[in-house]
Amino acid sequence: MKPMQILWKRLVKGGETCTRCGDTGRELETAVAKLAVALRPLGIEPVLETQEIDEAAFKANTSESNRVWIAGKPIEESVYVSCSTNQFA
């Protein structure tokens, strides 16, 4: 199977993430499971990688938190949306 890399970045502070990021994580797991079924006949396997962003990295670039990348490109490039900022830190 050919892997389809999906990367999800989110702020983790004190071992916790915000509610919005937590919700995104659960929705991504559901979406990846559905994609796996849909893409299996095409020989493609979605692979979800999660990446923690520390507070310093978040403060340097808040838009990187709760962001999803597919095949090396931000998801908003594919669905034509803009990123919102997170006020967690």
Biopython code that builds the backbone (N, CA, C, O; Angstrom):
import numpy as np
from Bio.PDB.StructureBuilder import StructureBuilder

atoms = [
    (1, "MET", "N", (0.837, -1.182, 0.000)),
    (1, "MET", "CA", (0.000, 0.000, 0.000)),
    (1, "MET", "C", (0.888, 1.255, 0.000)),
    (1, "MET", "O", (1.915, 1.318, 0.677)),
    (2, "LYS", "N", (0.466, 2.215, -0.760)),
    (2, "LYS", "CA", (1.178, 3.487, -0.802)),
    (2, "LYS", "C", (0.675, 4.366, 0.349)),
    (2, "LYS", "O", (-0.531, 4.577, 0.474)),
    (3, "PRO", "N", (1.584, 4.885, 1.197)),
    (3, "PRO", "CA", (1.134, 5.693, 2.322)),
    (3, "PRO", "C", (0.723, 7.107, 1.901)),
    (3, "PRO", "O", (1.349, 7.711, 1.030)),
    (4, "MET", "N", (-0.320, 7.619, 2.521)),
    (4, "MET", "CA", (-0.728, 9.013, 2.378)),
    (4, "MET", "C", (-0.499, 9.657, 3.744)),
    (4, "MET", "O", (-1.271, 9.444, 4.679)),
    (5, "GLN", "N", (0.560, 10.437, 3.846)),
    (5, "GLN", "CA", (0.950, 11.020, 5.128)),
    (5, "GLN", "C", (-0.009, 12.139, 5.530)),
    (5, "GLN", "O", (-0.292, 13.047, 4.748)),
    (6, "ILE", "N", (-0.498, 12.055, 6.757)),
    (6, "ILE", "CA", (-1.334, 13.094, 7.348)),
    (6, "ILE", "C", (-0.652, 13.490, 8.653)),
    (6, "ILE", "O", (-0.447, 12.657, 9.536)),
    (7, "LEU", "N", (-0.304, 14.764, 8.764)),
    (7, "LEU", "CA", (0.378, 15.275, 9.946)),
    (7, "LEU", "C", (-0.542, 16.254, 10.656)),
    (7, "LEU", "O", (-1.120, 17.143, 10.031)),
    (8, "TRP", "N", (-0.674, 16.083, 11.963)),
    (8, "TRP", "CA", (-1.475, 16.987, 12.778)),
    (8, "TRP", "C", (-0.579, 17.569, 13.858)),
    (8, "TRP", "O", (0.007, 16.837, 14.655)),
    (9, "LYS", "N", (-0.477, 18.896, 13.877)),
    (9, "LYS", "CA", (0.336, 19.592, 14.867)),
    (9, "LYS", "C", (-0.595, 20.285, 15.852)),
    (9, "LYS", "O", (-1.595, 20.889, 15.467)),
    (10, "ARG", "N", (-0.237, 20.183, 17.164)),
    (10, "ARG", "CA", (-1.037, 20.894, 18.146)),
    (10, "ARG", "C", (-0.202, 21.230, 19.366)),
    (10, "ARG", "O", (0.774, 20.553, 19.687)),
    (11, "LEU", "N", (-0.619, 22.307, 20.044)),
    (11, "LEU", "CA", (0.049, 22.751, 21.254)),
    (11, "LEU", "C", (-0.238, 21.787, 22.388)),
    (11, "LEU", "O", (-1.382, 21.389, 22.608)),
    (12, "VAL", "N", (0.809, 21.418, 23.103)),
    (12, "VAL", "CA", (0.668, 20.618, 24.317)),
    (12, "VAL", "C", (1.363, 21.396, 25.423)),
    (12, "VAL", "O", (2.552, 21.702, 25.340)),
    (13, "LYS", "N", (0.595, 21.711, 26.460)),
    (13, "LYS", "CA", (1.107, 22.515, 27.575)),
    (13, "LYS", "C", (0.784, 21.778, 28.870)),
    (13, "LYS", "O", (-0.381, 21.531, 29.181)),
    (14, "GLY", "N", (1.819, 21.432, 29.618)),
    (14, "GLY", "CA", (1.619, 20.691, 30.861)),
    (14, "GLY", "C", (0.994, 19.328, 30.631)),
    (14, "GLY", "O", (0.246, 18.833, 31.474)),
    (15, "GLY", "N", (1.297, 18.719, 29.490)),
    (15, "GLY", "CA", (0.759, 17.394, 29.171)),
    (15, "GLY", "C", (-0.663, 17.426, 28.637)),
    (15, "GLY", "O", (-1.235, 16.374, 28.353)),
    (16, "GLU", "N", (-1.238, 18.600, 28.495)),
    (16, "GLU", "CA", (-2.623, 18.748, 28.036)),
    (16, "GLU", "C", (-2.682, 19.578, 26.767)),
    (16, "GLU", "O", (-1.769, 20.345, 26.461)),
    (17, "THR", "N", (-3.768, 19.410, 26.038)),
    (17, "THR", "CA", (-4.043, 20.244, 24.879)),
    (17, "THR", "C", (-5.405, 20.898, 25.093)),
    (17, "THR", "O", (-6.160, 20.473, 25.967)),
    (18, "CYS", "N", (-5.723, 21.902, 24.325)),
    (18, "CYS", "CA", (-6.997, 22.599, 24.499)),
    (18, "CYS", "C", (-8.155, 21.742, 23.971)),
    (18, "CYS", "O", (-7.950, 20.757, 23.263)),
    (19, "THR", "N", (-9.359, 22.144, 24.332)),
    (19, "THR", "CA", (-10.556, 21.415, 23.907)),
    (19, "THR", "C", (-10.655, 21.357, 22.389)),
    (19, "THR", "O", (-10.975, 20.309, 21.827)),
    (20, "ARG", "N", (-10.386, 22.460, 21.732)),
    (20, "ARG", "CA", (-10.484, 22.512, 20.267)),
    (20, "ARG", "C", (-9.533, 21.512, 19.618)),
    (20, "ARG", "O", (-9.914, 20.795, 18.692)),
    (21, "CYS", "N", (-8.296, 21.466, 20.106)),
    (21, "CYS", "CA", (-7.331, 20.514, 19.550)),
    (21, "CYS", "C", (-7.728, 19.075, 19.878)),
    (21, "CYS", "O", (-7.574, 18.177, 19.051)),
    (22, "GLY", "N", (-8.236, 18.867, 21.080)),
    (22, "GLY", "CA", (-8.700, 17.531, 21.448)),
    (22, "GLY", "C", (-9.821, 17.060, 20.535)),
    (22, "GLY", "O", (-9.845, 15.907, 20.104)),
    (23, "ASP", "N", (-10.758, 17.975, 20.244)),
    (23, "ASP", "CA", (-11.856, 17.650, 19.324)),
    (23, "ASP", "C", (-11.315, 17.331, 17.930)),
    (23, "ASP", "O", (-11.764, 16.386, 17.280)),
    (24, "THR", "N", (-10.348, 18.129, 17.483)),
    (24, "THR", "CA", (-9.745, 17.890, 16.167)),
    (24, "THR", "C", (-9.104, 16.509, 16.120)),
    (24, "THR", "O", (-9.256, 15.782, 15.139)),
    (25, "GLY", "N", (-8.393, 16.150, 17.172)),
    (25, "GLY", "CA", (-7.741, 14.844, 17.217)),
    (25, "GLY", "C", (-8.728, 13.700, 17.081)),
    (25, "GLY", "O", (-8.487, 12.754, 16.331)),
    (26, "ARG", "N", (-9.844, 13.783, 17.806)),
    (26, "ARG", "CA", (-10.866, 12.731, 17.712)),
    (26, "ARG", "C", (-11.474, 12.688, 16.306)),
    (26, "ARG", "O", (-11.681, 11.608, 15.753)),
    (27, "GLU", "N", (-11.754, 13.840, 15.737)),
    (27, "GLU", "CA", (-12.327, 13.888, 14.386)),
    (27, "GLU", "C", (-11.344, 13.367, 13.341)),
    (27, "GLU", "O", (-11.742, 12.700, 12.386)),
    (28, "LEU", "N", (-10.065, 13.672, 13.523)),
    (28, "LEU", "CA", (-9.054, 13.161, 12.588)),
    (28, "LEU", "C", (-8.966, 11.648, 12.637)),
    (28, "LEU", "O", (-8.852, 10.999, 11.597)),
    (29, "GLU", "N", (-9.018, 11.079, 13.829)),
    (29, "GLU", "CA", (-8.966, 9.621, 13.945)),
    (29, "GLU", "C", (-10.156, 8.987, 13.227)),
    (29, "GLU", "O", (-10.003, 7.970, 12.550)),
    (30, "THR", "N", (-11.330, 9.578, 13.370)),
    (30, "THR", "CA", (-12.524, 9.088, 12.674)),
    (30, "THR", "C", (-12.360, 9.220, 11.164)),
    (30, "THR", "O", (-12.659, 8.292, 10.413)),
    (31, "ALA", "N", (-11.883, 10.383, 10.730)),
    (31, "ALA", "CA", (-11.705, 10.633, 9.297)),
    (31, "ALA", "C", (-10.674, 9.698, 8.678)),
    (31, "ALA", "O", (-10.871, 9.200, 7.569)),
    (32, "VAL", "N", (-9.579, 9.457, 9.387)),
    (32, "VAL", "CA", (-8.534, 8.567, 8.866)),
    (32, "VAL", "C", (-9.068, 7.143, 8.730)),
    (32, "VAL", "O", (-8.743, 6.451, 7.766)),
    (33, "ALA", "N", (-9.878, 6.705, 9.677)),
    (33, "ALA", "CA", (-10.472, 5.364, 9.579)),
    (33, "ALA", "C", (-11.380, 5.263, 8.357)),
    (33, "ALA", "O", (-11.366, 4.252, 7.655)),
    (34, "LYS", "N", (-12.173, 6.307, 8.099)),
    (34, "LYS", "CA", (-13.048, 6.310, 6.922)),
    (34, "LYS", "C", (-12.237, 6.376, 5.636)),
    (34, "LYS", "O", (-12.562, 5.705, 4.656)),
    (35, "LEU", "N", (-11.181, 7.184, 5.640)),
    (35, "LEU", "CA", (-10.307, 7.262, 4.462)),
    (35, "LEU", "C", (-9.652, 5.920, 4.174)),
    (35, "LEU", "O", (-9.510, 5.532, 3.014)),
    (36, "ALA", "N", (-9.253, 5.214, 5.218)),
    (36, "ALA", "CA", (-8.600, 3.915, 5.033)),
    (36, "ALA", "C", (-9.505, 2.959, 4.268)),
    (36, "ALA", "O", (-9.055, 2.246, 3.371)),
    (37, "VAL", "N", (-10.774, 2.951, 4.627)),
    (37, "VAL", "CA", (-11.738, 2.078, 3.942)),
    (37, "VAL", "C", (-11.921, 2.536, 2.494)),
    (37, "VAL", "O", (-11.915, 1.722, 1.572)),
    (38, "ALA", "N", (-12.084, 3.842, 2.306)),
    (38, "ALA", "CA", (-12.347, 4.372, 0.960)),
    (38, "ALA", "C", (-11.141, 4.232, 0.024)),
    (38, "ALA", "O", (-11.300, 4.002, -1.175)),
    (39, "LEU", "N", (-9.946, 4.372, 0.578)),
    (39, "LEU", "CA", (-8.741, 4.371, -0.261)),
    (39, "LEU", "C", (-8.108, 2.994, -0.441)),
    (39, "LEU", "O", (-7.260, 2.813, -1.315)),
    (40, "ARG", "N", (-8.509, 2.029, 0.372)),
    (40, "ARG", "CA", (-7.930, 0.681, 0.287)),
    (40, "ARG", "C", (-8.004, 0.111, -1.136)),
    (40, "ARG", "O", (-7.011, -0.437, -1.614)),
    (41, "PRO", "N", (-9.159, 0.222, -1.836)),
    (41, "PRO", "CA", (-9.214, -0.328, -3.194)),
    (41, "PRO", "C", (-8.231, 0.338, -4.165)),
    (41, "PRO", "O", (-7.888, -0.232, -5.201)),
    (42, "LEU", "N", (-7.784, 1.544, -3.820)),
    (42, "LEU", "CA", (-6.826, 2.256, -4.666)),
    (42, "LEU", "C", (-5.385, 1.980, -4.267)),
    (42, "LEU", "O", (-4.451, 2.488, -4.887)),
    (43, "GLY", "N", (-5.210, 1.169, -3.220)),
    (43, "GLY", "CA", (-3.870, 0.839, -2.769)),
    (43, "GLY", "C", (-3.206, 1.957, -1.980)),
    (43, "GLY", "O", (-1.979, 2.040, -1.927)),
    (44, "ILE", "N", (-4.014, 2.815, -1.367)),
    (44, "ILE", "CA", (-3.492, 3.943, -0.597)),
    (44, "ILE", "C", (-3.891, 3.765, 0.861)),
    (44, "ILE", "O", (-5.037, 3.436, 1.165)),
    (45, "GLU", "N", (-2.930, 3.985, 1.762)),
    (45, "GLU", "CA", (-3.188, 3.867, 3.189)),
    (45, "GLU", "C", (-2.900, 5.203, 3.881)),
    (45, "GLU", "O", (-1.752, 5.648, 3.884)),
    (46, "PRO", "N", (-3.915, 5.856, 4.467)),
    (46, "PRO", "CA", (-3.658, 7.084, 5.222)),
    (46, "PRO", "C", (-2.914, 6.766, 6.517)),
    (46, "PRO", "O", (-3.275, 5.838, 7.240)),
    (47, "VAL", "N", (-1.885, 7.539, 6.795)),
    (47, "VAL", "CA", (-1.070, 7.336, 7.993)),
    (47, "VAL", "C", (-1.065, 8.646, 8.773)),
    (47, "VAL", "O", (-0.541, 9.654, 8.299)),
    (48, "LEU", "N", (-1.653, 8.629, 9.976)),
    (48, "LEU", "CA", (-1.741, 9.829, 10.804)),
    (48, "LEU", "C", (-0.561, 9.901, 11.758)),
    (48, "LEU", "O", (-0.301, 8.973, 12.524)),
    (49, "GLU", "N", (0.147, 11.018, 11.698)),
    (49, "GLU", "CA", (1.242, 11.303, 12.617)),
    (49, "GLU", "C", (0.845, 12.541, 13.415)),
    (49, "GLU", "O", (0.396, 13.531, 12.839)),
    (50, "THR", "N", (1.005, 12.492, 14.721)),
    (50, "THR", "CA", (0.730, 13.666, 15.543)),
    (50, "THR", "C", (2.038, 14.258, 16.028)),
    (50, "THR", "O", (2.976, 13.542, 16.377)),
    (51, "GLN", "N", (2.079, 15.574, 16.042)),
    (51, "GLN", "CA", (3.299, 16.271, 16.448)),
    (51, "GLN", "C", (2.926, 17.320, 17.486)),
    (51, "GLN", "O", (2.052, 18.156, 17.256)),
    (52, "GLU", "N", (3.596, 17.266, 18.625)),
    (52, "GLU", "CA", (3.359, 18.242, 19.676)),
    (52, "GLU", "C", (4.163, 19.506, 19.410)),
    (52, "GLU", "O", (5.318, 19.449, 18.988)),
    (53, "ILE", "N", (3.536, 20.641, 19.662)),
    (53, "ILE", "CA", (4.214, 21.931, 19.580)),
    (53, "ILE", "C", (4.338, 22.442, 21.007)),
    (53, "ILE", "O", (3.351, 22.467, 21.742)),
    (54, "ASP", "N", (5.533, 22.846, 21.406)),
    (54, "ASP", "CA", (5.688, 23.376, 22.758)),
    (54, "ASP", "C", (5.278, 24.847, 22.785)),
    (54, "ASP", "O", (5.016, 25.454, 21.746)),
    (55, "GLU", "N", (5.229, 25.398, 23.978)),
    (55, "GLU", "CA", (4.735, 26.767, 24.143)),
    (55, "GLU", "C", (5.596, 27.791, 23.403)),
    (55, "GLU", "O", (5.068, 28.753, 22.845)),
    (56, "ALA", "N", (6.907, 27.593, 23.393)),
    (56, "ALA", "CA", (7.794, 28.538, 22.706)),
    (56, "ALA", "C", (7.526, 28.544, 21.203)),
    (56, "ALA", "O", (7.445, 29.606, 20.586)),
    (57, "ALA", "N", (7.389, 27.363, 20.622)),
    (57, "ALA", "CA", (7.099, 27.272, 19.186)),
    (57, "ALA", "C", (5.718, 27.859, 18.887)),
    (57, "ALA", "O", (5.528, 28.506, 17.857)),
    (58, "PHE", "N", (4.765, 27.635, 19.777)),
    (58, "PHE", "CA", (3.418, 28.180, 19.605)),
    (58, "PHE", "C", (3.453, 29.699, 19.611)),
    (58, "PHE", "O", (2.841, 30.338, 18.756)),
    (59, "LYS", "N", (4.159, 30.275, 20.560)),
    (59, "LYS", "CA", (4.231, 31.737, 20.643)),
    (59, "LYS", "C", (4.916, 32.334, 19.419)),
    (59, "LYS", "O", (4.585, 33.444, 19.002)),
    (60, "ALA", "N", (5.862, 31.611, 18.847)),
    (60, "ALA", "CA", (6.563, 32.084, 17.652)),
    (60, "ALA", "C", (5.657, 32.059, 16.420)),
    (60, "ALA", "O", (5.802, 32.887, 15.521)),
    (61, "ASN", "N", (4.711, 31.091, 16.384)),
    (61, "ASN", "CA", (3.835, 30.972, 15.220)),
    (61, "ASN", "C", (2.549, 30.250, 15.632)),
    (61, "ASN", "O", (2.441, 29.032, 15.487)),
    (62, "THR", "N", (1.593, 30.997, 16.137)),
    (62, "THR", "CA", (0.366, 30.394, 16.672)),
    (62, "THR", "C", (-0.434, 29.632, 15.625)),
    (62, "THR", "O", (-1.167, 28.703, 15.966)),
    (63, "SER", "N", (-0.307, 30.003, 14.373)),
    (63, "SER", "CA", (-1.108, 29.343, 13.335)),
    (63, "SER", "C", (-0.683, 27.898, 13.076)),
    (63, "SER", "O", (-1.388, 27.170, 12.378)),
    (64, "GLU", "N", (0.444, 27.473, 13.618)),
    (64, "GLU", "CA", (0.894, 26.090, 13.426)),
    (64, "GLU", "C", (0.178, 25.107, 14.346)),
    (64, "GLU", "O", (0.223, 23.897, 14.122)),
    (65, "SER", "N", (-0.488, 25.629, 15.389)),
    (65, "SER", "CA", (-1.187, 24.730, 16.306)),
    (65, "SER", "C", (-2.537, 24.332, 15.729)),
    (65, "SER", "O", (-3.241, 25.142, 15.127)),
    (66, "ASN", "N", (-2.876, 23.071, 15.928)),
    (66, "ASN", "CA", (-4.122, 22.482, 15.424)),
    (66, "ASN", "C", (-4.196, 22.562, 13.907)),
    (66, "ASN", "O", (-5.248, 22.835, 13.330)),
    (67, "ARG", "N", (-3.075, 22.322, 13.288)),
    (67, "ARG", "CA", (-2.970, 22.401, 11.834)),
    (67, "ARG", "C", (-2.751, 21.009, 11.260)),
    (67, "ARG", "O", (-2.027, 20.195, 11.834)),
    (68, "VAL", "N", (-3.381, 20.746, 10.128)),
    (68, "VAL", "CA", (-3.310, 19.437, 9.475)),
    (68, "VAL", "C", (-2.607, 19.592, 8.133)),
    (68, "VAL", "O", (-2.899, 20.505, 7.361)),
    (69, "TRP", "N", (-1.684, 18.690, 7.873)),
    (69, "TRP", "CA", (-0.949, 18.651, 6.610)),
    (69, "TRP", "C", (-1.234, 17.304, 5.945)),
    (69, "TRP", "O", (-1.207, 16.266, 6.605)),
    (70, "ILE", "N", (-1.502, 17.322, 4.662)),
    (70, "ILE", "CA", (-1.713, 16.085, 3.912)),
    (70, "ILE", "C", (-0.706, 16.049, 2.773)),
    (70, "ILE", "O", (-0.640, 16.958, 1.945)),
    (71, "ALA", "N", (0.069, 14.982, 2.754)),
    (71, "ALA", "CA", (1.106, 14.804, 1.725)),
    (71, "ALA", "C", (2.015, 16.030, 1.642)),
    (71, "ALA", "O", (2.397, 16.465, 0.556)),
    (72, "GLY", "N", (2.355, 16.579, 2.817)),
    (72, "GLY", "CA", (3.299, 17.687, 2.871)),
    (72, "GLY", "C", (2.724, 19.064, 2.606)),
    (72, "GLY", "O", (3.464, 20.047, 2.575)),
    (73, "LYS", "N", (1.406, 19.152, 2.412)),
    (73, "LYS", "CA", (0.782, 20.447, 2.146)),
    (73, "LYS", "C", (-0.289, 20.730, 3.199)),
    (73, "LYS", "O", (-1.013, 19.824, 3.614)),
    (74, "PRO", "N", (-0.386, 21.999, 3.633)),
    (74, "PRO", "CA", (-1.434, 22.327, 4.597)),
    (74, "PRO", "C", (-2.815, 22.037, 4.005)),
    (74, "PRO", "O", (-3.062, 22.301, 2.828)),
    (75, "ILE", "N", (-3.696, 21.501, 4.821)),
    (75, "ILE", "CA", (-5.020, 21.108, 4.332)),
    (75, "ILE", "C", (-5.778, 22.300, 3.743)),
    (75, "ILE", "O", (-6.572, 22.137, 2.817)),
    (76, "GLU", "N", (-5.534, 23.495, 4.280)),
    (76, "GLU", "CA", (-6.270, 24.649, 3.760)),
    (76, "GLU", "C", (-5.944, 24.948, 2.296)),
    (76, "GLU", "O", (-6.728, 25.611, 1.617)),
    (77, "GLU", "N", (-4.804, 24.472, 1.802)),
    (77, "GLU", "CA", (-4.497, 24.631, 0.377)),
    (77, "GLU", "C", (-5.433, 23.772, -0.472)),
    (77, "GLU", "O", (-5.731, 24.111, -1.617)),
    (78, "SER", "N", (-5.885, 22.672, 0.090)),
    (78, "SER", "CA", (-6.765, 21.774, -0.650)),
    (78, "SER", "C", (-8.230, 22.170, -0.544)),
    (78, "SER", "O", (-9.002, 21.975, -1.483)),
    (79, "VAL", "N", (-8.610, 22.727, 0.602)),
    (79, "VAL", "CA", (-10.025, 23.038, 0.804)),
    (79, "VAL", "C", (-10.304, 24.541, 0.825)),
    (79, "VAL", "O", (-11.436, 24.959, 1.067)),
    (80, "TYR", "N", (-9.291, 25.340, 0.575)),
    (80, "TYR", "CA", (-9.438, 26.784, 0.435)),
    (80, "TYR", "C", (-10.073, 27.448, 1.660)),
    (80, "TYR", "O", (-11.081, 28.146, 1.553)),
    (81, "VAL", "N", (-9.465, 27.215, 2.816)),
    (81, "VAL", "CA", (-9.884, 27.880, 4.046)),
    (81, "VAL", "C", (-8.686, 28.568, 4.677)),
    (81, "VAL", "O", (-7.544, 28.319, 4.288)),
    (82, "SER", "N", (-8.939, 29.418, 5.634)),
    (82, "SER", "CA", (-7.848, 30.065, 6.338)),
    (82, "SER", "C", (-7.751, 29.529, 7.749)),
    (82, "SER", "O", (-8.715, 28.981, 8.284)),
    (83, "CYS", "N", (-6.589, 29.690, 8.348)),
    (83, "CYS", "CA", (-6.351, 29.215, 9.713)),
    (83, "CYS", "C", (-6.834, 30.252, 10.710)),
    (83, "CYS", "O", (-6.713, 31.456, 10.482)),
    (84, "SER", "N", (-7.382, 29.773, 11.817)),
    (84, "SER", "CA", (-7.707, 30.670, 12.920)),
    (84, "SER", "C", (-6.596, 30.565, 13.950)),
    (84, "SER", "O", (-5.771, 29.655, 13.879)),
    (85, "THR", "N", (-6.565, 31.475, 14.897)),
    (85, "THR", "CA", (-5.539, 31.417, 15.924)),
    (85, "THR", "C", (-6.118, 30.855, 17.200)),
    (85, "THR", "O", (-7.318, 30.945, 17.459)),
    (86, "ASN", "N", (-5.248, 30.279, 17.980)),
    (86, "ASN", "CA", (-5.622, 29.649, 19.234)),
    (86, "ASN", "C", (-5.101, 30.523, 20.367)),
    (86, "ASN", "O", (-3.946, 30.948, 20.336)),
    (87, "GLN", "N", (-5.912, 30.792, 21.341)),
    (87, "GLN", "CA", (-5.520, 31.644, 22.457)),
    (87, "GLN", "C", (-5.218, 30.822, 23.711)),
    (87, "GLN", "O", (-5.351, 31.334, 24.823)),
    (88, "PHE", "N", (-4.817, 29.563, 23.556)),
    (88, "PHE", "CA", (-4.596, 28.628, 24.660)),
    (88, "PHE", "C", (-3.438, 29.054, 25.561)),
    (88, "PHE", "O", (-3.542, 28.962, 26.784)),
    (89, "ALA", "N", (-2.350, 29.512, 24.977)),
    (89, "ALA", "CA", (-1.145, 29.802, 25.764)),
    (89, "ALA", "C", (-1.268, 31.094, 26.529)),
    (89, "ALA", "O", (-0.340, 31.482, 27.239)),
]
sb = StructureBuilder()
sb.init_structure("model")
sb.init_model(0)
sb.init_chain("A")
sb.init_seg("    ")
for serial, (resi, resn, name, xyz) in enumerate(atoms, 1):
    if name == "N":
        sb.init_residue(resn, " ", resi, " ")
    sb.init_atom(name, np.array(xyz, "f"), 0.0, 1.0, " ", f" {name:<3s}", serial, name[0])
structure = sb.get_structure()
